[in-house]
């Protein structure tokens, strides 16, 4: 199981499960072990990459549908893409919507990056694979889902004014190529050097009828907040913080933490410095978070909390807590 983690909106996972259910197939065990039904659609789930690939592979296997990715992509609506879809829908032009996709698609998925290029009288909207998928059927299925759902999004916001010329995929032609052409509503080319679709360049600046600058501005503000949060989650400081929170009382050394994060201690130190922090600073932040939580819960004494956080002297813990909050641990506990 590949351990690299990436964030995926719960809504996307649910779309996969819903498609399995719609096809009257037995829900795979990999889906039944999870509890996404009770999670809000706007939530984001951190998944090991191997686990995500297994989910998609299981969905393809249990439905016996090689075109599963196309079916999922076709049923995704604008609201499947959260505030990013809402911001794109309220764009003044397709050029503006593309710029939003290029800047904010990572809040929906880290699997691909969006780029556009002017090629003669055409726009090539490409989806570059940022996180390579190892299972060929899964890779094909995921790329088909992404390209079709974004193509459908652009069809919707332009009311068909930007007709897709053709879709392009970097894998061999599948047995269901005729179905793909029908679902895309255009030619589909395989064994290409890039993944994406093409539309006329003169469609870039056609005014869009649903444009609403005020609503779009509000949606972009939400997207930016989500992007800032995503950036923190995937920073080295964020990765280290999650690791330390998992270990809690037995904080690993810099060397051990680096090994657990699959880098050298020198690399981890350098990455943290580049982010304006250090290993000691991150430990300090984690100790503060845990100390506050312990005091709120109220099950441990101040001495026990100090010991659990690795302090050999309770007085040092008290001084650190006053530095963090301006209050002694006892005074803080009296206030909560």
N, C-alpha and C positions, 0 to 999 in steps of 0.2 A: 504494500500500500504506500503510494507516494505521499510523503508527509508535508510537502509544501502546502501552506494554507492560502486560500484566497476567499474574498467576501463575495457572496452571491445573494441577491434579494430573495426572500422567501417566496415572493410571487412567482419567480422563475421556476423554482423547485416545484411549487404547487402546480404550475402549468404542465410540467412533465408528468406528475402523478395524475392529474385530471385527464390527460390524454390517454394514459393507460386505462383508467376507469371508463372513459368514454368508449374505448374499443372492447369493453367487456372482457378484458384480460385479468388474470389473477395478479393482485398487487404483489410485486416482489418483496421478499423479506427485507431487503435493504431499505425499502420505503417504510415498511411497517414498523421497523425499529425506531423510527424518528417520530417526532411529535410536532410536525409543522402545522397541522390543522388548527391548533390553538394559538398559533402565533399571528400577529397582525401582518397584513400583506406588506406593510412598509418596513418591516424588520429585515435585518441582514443576518445571514447565517455564515459563520466561518467554517469552511469545509477543507479537509485535506484534499489535495487535488486527486489523489487516487480514489478517494471515496466518491467524489463527484463523477469521475469516469465510470466507476462501478455502477452508480445510479443510472447513468445514461445507457450503459451497456445492458443492464438488467431490463430497462424499459424496452429497448430494441428487441432483446431476446424473448421476453414474455409476450410481446405483441406480435412477434414474427413479422414486423413491418420494417423493411430496410429504409423506407422513406419517412421514418418516424420524425426526424428533424424538421422536414418540410411541413408535416402536419402540425407540429407544435408552433413553428414560426408563423403559419398561416392564421392560427387562431389567437395570436397575441394582438391585443388592441393597444391603443395609445396609453390607456391607464395601466397597462402592464409595465410601462417604463417609468412609473412614478412621476416626480416633478420634472424630470428631463423631457418626457413625452409631452407634458403640459406646456413647458417652455417652448419646445419646438412647434407645437400646434399654434402658439400665439406669435410666432415669428412674422416679421414683415416680408421677408423673402426667403427663398430656399438657401441662398448664400448665408443668411443669418442662422438658419436652422442647422446647416452643416457646421458652422463655426461652433455652435453649442454642442453638437455631437463630438467634435474634435476635442473640445475642452472638458466635457463632463461625462462622456460615456463610461469613464472609469468608475463612476459612482454606481453604475449598474453592473458592470463586469470588467474584470482585469484581464480577461482572456484575449481580448483584441484591442487594438488602437485604430481609430478612424483617421484616414488621410484623404485629401482630395487633390487631384491634379488636372490641369487643363491640357487636353491632348487634341490639338486642332480645334474642331468645332464641338468636341465632346468633353464632358466631365467624367473622370474615372474616380468613383468613390470606393476606396479600398479599405479592407479590414486586415490589418497586419497582426499576425499571431504573436502576442506578447508572452503568453505562457503556452508552450507547446504541449499538445495532448498526444499521448503515446499510442492509444488504441485507435487504429485506422477508422473503424466504423463510428466510433465516438467523435473523432475529429471531423469526419465528414458530416455527421449529423448536427454537431454544434455549429459548424460554419454555415450549413444550410439554414438552420434556425435563425442565426444572426442576420444573414444577408436578406432573407425573405421578410423578416419582421421589420427591418429598417426600410426596405424597399416599399413595403405596404404602408409604413408610416409616412414616407414622402408622397406616395400616391394620395393619401388622405389629405395631408395639409395643402397639397397643390391642386386638389380636386381633379387629378389626372392631367394637369397642364404640362408636367414633366414626364413624358412617356419614356419608360426604360427601354434602351436600345437592346442591351443584352446583359446577362449575368455571367460572371466569370468565376471559375473554381479551379484550384490547383491540384485536383485529383482526377483520376480516370472516370470516364463516363459510367454511371451506374445503370443497372437494368431498368430503372424507373425514370430514365431521362425524359421520356415523353410526358410523364406526370409532372416533372419539374418544369418543363416548358409551359405546360398548361397552368400551373400554379403561379409561375412568374409572369405569365402573359407576354412573354418575349422569348427570344433565342437564349439558349443557355450553352456556354462554351466550357469545355472541360480540358484538363491537362494544360492549363494556362499558368503563367508565371505569377499571377496575383489573384486575390479573392475580392469580389465586390460586384458592383454593377455600374452601368454606363447610362448617362442621359445627356440630352443636348445642352450645350453651354449657354444657349440663349434663354434657357429656363431659369437660370440662376437668380435673375433680378426681377422676375415677374411678381407684381404685388400679390400677396396672399390674402384671401378674403377673410380669414379668421384672425388676422393680426390684431393684437390688443397689447400695446406697449406697457400699460400699467400692470396688467395681469402677468405679462411675461417678466417684467422686472421683479415682481414678487416671487415668481417661480424660480428665477435665476438666483435670487438671494438664498432660497432654500437649497438649491443645487450647490451653491458655494459652501454653505455650512456642511452639507454632506461630504463635499470634496475635502474640506479641511479635516473632518473627522476621519475620513478614509486615509488621508495622508498620515495622520497621527498613528492610526492602527498599523500601517505598513512601514512606519519608520523603524529604525533599529532600536531607538529608545522604547517604542511601543512593543516591539517583539521581546525586548529584554524585560520590560515591566511585566508582560503576561507570564513570562518564564518564572520570574521571581515570585509573582503572586501564586503560581502553582506550587512552588517549593516552600514558600512562606518562611517558617522558622529556620530552615536549613539553607540559607542563601548560599548558592555556589560561588566559588571564586570567579574572578574575571576569566581565568583560563578554562575552567569547567563550563562556565556559561557560554563561552565562545565555541567550545566543542559541541555543546548541545544545540547551538544555532548554526553549526556546520561552517564556521569561519575560524581563522586564527585569532588569538587574543589581540595581536597587533592590529588586525583588520577591524575587529569590533571596537577597539579603542579609537581608531581613526574615524570610523563611521559615526561614533557618538560625538566626538569632537566636532565633526562637520555639522552635526545637528545642534551644536551649542550646548552639549551636556557631557556627562561623564558617567562611568560605572558607579562611582560613589554617589553622584547626584541621583541616579535612578533608584539605587537602594534606599536612599534617604526618602524619596517620594513614596516608595512602596511601604516603607516602615510607617510613614505618616498615615497612609491610607488604612493600613491594617490596625494601627494603634487607635485611630478614631473609630473604626468599626468595632473593635473589641470593647472600647469604652461605652459605645452605644448599646451593645448587646448586654453588657454588665455581668457576664459569667465569670470573668477572670479578675483577680486583684491586680493592682498596679505592678506589684513585683512580678506576678506571673506573666503579665503582658510584656514587661521589660525582658524577661528571660526568653519568651517565645519569639521576640524580635531580634534576639542575638546580643542583647546588652548584658554584660557580665556585672555591671554596676547600675542599680536602679537610679542612682543620682544622675548618671549620664543620660538615661532615658528621660528623666524629668526635665533636664536642661534642653534636650532636643525637642521635647513636646512644647515647651514654652516658646522655643524658637519658631516652631511651626505655627502655633495657634495664638500665642500671646497669653495662654492660660496654662496652669499646672494640670496634670491629668485628673486630679481630684476635683479641681474647680470645673473642668470641662464636663466631667461625669455629672456633677451636680446640676449642670445647665440642661442636660439632655433628658 
